[in-house]
Amino acid sequence: MTDKKVTLTLQNNASVELDVMQGTLGQDVVDVRTLGNHGLFTFDPGFTSTASCESKITFIDGDEGILLHRGFPISELATHSNYLEVCYILLNGEAPTQAQFEEFRTTVTRHTMIHEQITRLFHGFRRDSHPMAVMCGVTGALAAFYHDSLDVNIERHREIAAFRLLSKMPTMAAMCYKYSIGQPFVYPRNDLSYAGNFLHMMFATPCEEYKVNPVLERAMDRILILHADHEQNASTSTVRTAGSSGANPFACIAAGIASLWGPAHGGANEATLRMLEEISTVEHIPEFVKRAKDKNDSFRLMGFGHRVYKNYDPRATVMRDTCHEVLNELGMKDDLLEVAMELEHIALNDPYFIERKLYPNVDFYSGIILKAMGIPSSMFTVIFAMARTVGWIAHWKEMHDEGMKIARPRQLYTGYTERPFTSALKK
Ligand code: SDX
């Protein structure tokens, strides 16, 4: 809290003083919790100017294009850390010692198998189901198997559930892919890294040994780091809202997966690749840029724009570099990368995008990398969900640790005033 205040003058000329709260970084916030006592609500659809909570996990400066996880810049974590170390940092607030990291990694590794009965759940879905639909269903169903870690009021239960989710998401994600192509599930391997184990479960078959390519393993690990957390985005806010009712962690993460699936959010990576494929050549770009600017056309440049970033998304920069690395390693040339780079160049020099501060976001290049790795576009958001699970858990844990109130927004009602009811139905 600061000693700063703002004064609101009400219609009856009465004035209300509201406290101003100050964080360590970022905008100050006006504490409006007492406003209801004066017969007023705030109105902010989409929460464009509303802080829903206090958090110590991630800070974003949208104007400067800054992203910090527990104070560590994303570019340094993507370059010098690994996904499991970033998970430890997000969940515990500090970088681990070697011993702490080894213990953390061993615990995660030892929980990667799922209950054998859960594999039957997959067989209840059509083979051509969208993997995100399967992930929503199977993740929520974990609550039916792990009754020993469902009491959210017991810290040990919360810790066990967190490890189970962090450990089992790659296994379930890879199972979604294997099920969709009719191949047998591949069990996790304890001798592989988190990213390496995921790639092995995705691409190994019983017929021959599958060697994980270290460049692809590093690229996948970096993609997981870049998607790990992003403060109060739509899916994290969904997890916090679900968790505020005391819902079990598996149900909360399933809710986060459902929200992430939307094309305006985590579904944008799949939609971006589809858009680039539809544009297909550099010559077609002007036509699509024209459509993106046309208010009468619902088409938007997928992978462009962001609610918070009004500068280059720092994750997009790392993603673009990784894209070149992977394509070079695979000796591949992807025309879509050429289209993406030319589209970025044209858009960043177009007044429409400049005035609205629309830059490439984390989803603009990720699809090209994942496609080059042999991953189908239907799996892109599943990988985003797998990576973001640690962020969702960190916020869910913080909410419980810091104390919480059930999320229950109010509204501006513009419907009918009271009127008598007469039924027109035959008695
Ligand atoms: C993610 O929140 C997070 O942190 C999310 C995320 C995370 O890590 O969790 O970063 C991940 O979701 C990234 C965003 C992925 N989505 C997309 O790439 C989809 C395309 N982008 C847009 O749908 C849009 O930019 C949003 C949804 C991302 C942000 O929308 P806002 O903040 O509500 O902005 P807006 O819709 O009010 O747009 C402001 C203006 C409008 O024009 P005007 O009415 O002012 O004339 O910019 C225009 C919009 O029409 N605009 C675009 C555009 N995005 C915004 N015009 C063309 N193409 C676009 N992509």
Boltz pocket constraint, residues with backbone or C-beta under 6 A from the ligand:
constraints:
  - pocket:
      binder: B
      contacts: [[A, 226], [A, 227], [A, 229], [A, 230], [A, 232], [A, 233], [A, 234], [A, 263], [A, 264], [A, 265], [A, 266], [A, 268], [A, 292], [A, 293], [A, 299], [A, 300], [A, 301], [A, 302], [A, 303], [A, 304], [A, 305], [A, 306], [A, 307], [A, 308], [A, 356], [A, 358], [A, 361], [A, 362], [A, 363]]
      max_distance: 6.0
